[in-house]
Amino acid sequence: MGFPALLRTSLGSIELRNPVIAAAGTCGYLDELGDIFALAEIGAVTTKSITRESRDGNPPWRVIPTRAGMMNAIGLANKGVDRFLAEDSSRVRACGTVVIASVAGHTIDDYVAVAGALDASHEFRAIEVNVSCPNTSTGRHFGADPASLRELLTAVRASVKSASMFVKLAPDMIDPIAMSAMAIECGANGLVLCNTMPAMAIDVETRRPRLSNGKGGLSGPAIHPVVVRIVHDVYASVARAAGVPIIGLGGVMSWEDAAELILVGATAIGMGTALFVDPKSPLRVVRGLDQWARNQGVTQISQLVGQVLS
């Protein structure tokens, strides 16, 4: 697959071949999708969220289908930052694309330790600060109000010396504009909008929750219109003026979904649930965006960012 020049995308100082990004938790620790297609054919991959200590996550069932997507309650299962760096970071450069490291934690100290260690490895172009995981009892509160977010991001920003800092927020924020503005004020180089929507499903025969954790995160087409609104509002209110790019993430199953997010203000597009349906779907989205941009008569896809007509 070639790399059309008009799809080249910039996330601040980070250059991508195209705007399509594999979202955190969908490509394994790092390069597992490389068994399906060459990772150089998409703009970037995001690691699963890494924590300070190893986590077993939640027991099964922790991923279930729904009528309009899927729900998950993985519980941030991962090997911990030390093992991740020892076992996986050496493969980053072989990926052939930009790698974004996702970070999560229980406390501010956890976030700082993990982000600092990943940044110090000099293997990752950006650190994604995940303050929006819907199926853990800790960590998510940092994304619940601007004051908590300020305290966290101020500390993380001080520990990240070379990589860009992206902040991943939730779709159920009471005030997406205020939260995004706070992230930008604290030095965010980009926003990731949005994580999954907190949700629940019940087995009516057993009368028990279908997920072992009880509750989880809803992703897929069901949340796409919600994310379109959030990206539109945040871009128009704060991100455009600040020059801070948005990675639009939520229910992107086709190039049309991706184009919709670009028109309301997303510079790049994250794909998650679609990879569980068809791991090669990002390649179709890349091809579709290429043809769409040509049909729109632009020379760079960035010319279409935020160009929705009122």
JOBELVEN-V298782 format. One record per residue. RES is the residue in three letters. D_CENTER is the distance of its C-alpha to the mean C-alpha in Angstrom with 1 decimal. Layout:
res=(RES;RES)
d_center=(D_CENTER;D_CENTER)
This chain:
res=(MET;GLY;PHE;PRO;ALA;LEU;LEU;ARG;THR;SER;LEU;GLY;SER;ILE;GLU;LEU;ARG;ASN;PRO;VAL;ILE;ALA;ALA;ALA;GLY;THR;CYS;GLY;TYR;LEU;ASP;GLU;LEU;GLY;ASP;ILE;PHE;ALA;LEU;ALA;GLU;ILE;GLY;ALA;VAL;THR;THR;LYS;SER;ILE;THR;ARG;GLU;SER;ARG;ASP;GLY;ASN;PRO;PRO;TRP;ARG;VAL;ILE;PRO;THR;ARG;ALA;GLY;MET;MET;ASN;ALA;ILE;GLY;LEU;ALA;ASN;LYS;GLY;VAL;ASP;ARG;PHE;LEU;ALA;GLU;ASP;SER;SER;ARG;VAL;ARG;ALA;CYS;GLY;THR;VAL;VAL;ILE;ALA;SER;VAL;ALA;GLY;HIS;THR;ILE;ASP;ASP;TYR;VAL;ALA;VAL;ALA;GLY;ALA;LEU;ASP;ALA;SER;HIS;GLU;PHE;ARG;ALA;ILE;GLU;VAL;ASN;VAL;SER;CYS;PRO;ASN;THR;SER;THR;GLY;ARG;HIS;PHE;GLY;ALA;ASP;PRO;ALA;SER;LEU;ARG;GLU;LEU;LEU;THR;ALA;VAL;ARG;ALA;SER;VAL;LYS;SER;ALA;SER;MET;PHE;VAL;LYS;LEU;ALA;PRO;ASP;MET;ILE;ASP;PRO;ILE;ALA;MET;SER;ALA;MET;ALA;ILE;GLU;CYS;GLY;ALA;ASN;GLY;LEU;VAL;LEU;CYS;ASN;THR;MET;PRO;ALA;MET;ALA;ILE;ASP;VAL;GLU;THR;ARG;ARG;PRO;ARG;LEU;SER;ASN;GLY;LYS;GLY;GLY;LEU;SER;GLY;PRO;ALA;ILE;HIS;PRO;VAL;VAL;VAL;ARG;ILE;VAL;HIS;ASP;VAL;TYR;ALA;SER;VAL;ALA;ARG;ALA;ALA;GLY;VAL;PRO;ILE;ILE;GLY;LEU;GLY;GLY;VAL;MET;SER;TRP;GLU;ASP;ALA;ALA;GLU;LEU;ILE;LEU;VAL;GLY;ALA;THR;ALA;ILE;GLY;MET;GLY;THR;ALA;LEU;PHE;VAL;ASP;PRO;LYS;SER;PRO;LEU;ARG;VAL;VAL;ARG;GLY;LEU;ASP;GLN;TRP;ALA;ARG;ASN;GLN;GLY;VAL;THR;GLN;ILE;SER;GLN;LEU;VAL;GLY;GLN;VAL;LEU;SER)
d_center=(24.3;24.9;22.6;23.7;24.1;23.1;19.4;19.0;16.3;16.0;13.3;16.1;17.9;15.6;16.9;15.2;17.5;15.7;12.6;11.0;8.1;7.8;4.7;5.6;8.9;9.9;11.7;13.6;14.0;13.9;15.9;17.0;16.1;18.6;21.3;20.4;20.0;20.0;16.6;18.2;18.1;14.4;13.0;10.7;9.4;7.2;9.5;9.7;9.9;13.4;16.0;19.4;21.5;21.1;20.2;21.6;19.4;21.0;23.8;23.8;23.1;19.5;18.1;20.1;20.3;20.9;22.6;19.6;16.8;16.4;16.2;15.2;16.4;15.7;16.2;14.1;16.7;16.8;19.7;19.3;18.7;22.3;22.4;19.0;20.3;23.7;22.8;19.7;19.3;22.3;20.6;17.9;20.3;21.5;18.1;19.2;15.9;13.6;11.9;9.2;10.1;8.2;11.0;12.5;16.1;19.1;20.5;20.2;22.1;19.7;16.7;19.1;20.5;17.4;15.9;19.4;20.1;17.1;17.9;21.6;21.1;20.4;18.4;14.9;14.4;11.6;10.8;7.5;9.5;8.3;11.1;10.3;11.0;13.6;15.8;17.0;19.9;18.8;16.0;14.8;17.9;16.6;14.5;17.6;19.7;19.9;22.4;20.5;17.4;19.9;21.5;18.4;16.9;20.4;20.9;17.7;18.3;21.8;20.7;18.4;21.1;19.9;16.1;14.1;12.3;9.0;8.8;6.3;8.9;10.4;12.1;15.4;16.0;19.6;19.2;15.9;17.9;19.4;16.3;14.6;18.0;18.3;15.1;16.6;20.0;18.9;17.8;14.1;13.8;10.7;8.8;5.4;7.2;7.0;6.8;9.8;13.3;15.9;18.6;21.6;23.8;27.4;29.7;32.8;35.2;34.4;33.2;30.4;26.7;25.2;22.5;24.1;22.2;23.6;20.4;16.9;13.7;14.3;12.0;13.3;15.8;17.0;14.3;13.9;16.7;15.6;12.3;14.6;16.9;14.5;13.2;16.9;18.2;16.0;16.6;20.3;20.9;19.3;16.7;19.2;22.0;20.2;18.9;15.3;12.8;10.1;7.0;7.9;6.1;8.9;11.8;11.9;14.9;16.9;17.4;18.8;15.6;13.8;16.9;17.0;13.8;15.1;18.4;17.2;15.5;12.2;12.8;10.2;8.7;5.8;8.0;8.2;11.6;13.4;13.3;15.3;17.7;18.2;16.5;18.0;16.6;14.4;17.8;19.3;16.6;17.4;21.1;20.9;19.2;21.9;24.6;23.4;23.3;26.8;28.1;27.0;29.1;26.7;26.7;23.1;20.2;19.3;22.5;21.0;18.1;19.3;22.4;22.7;26.3;27.6)
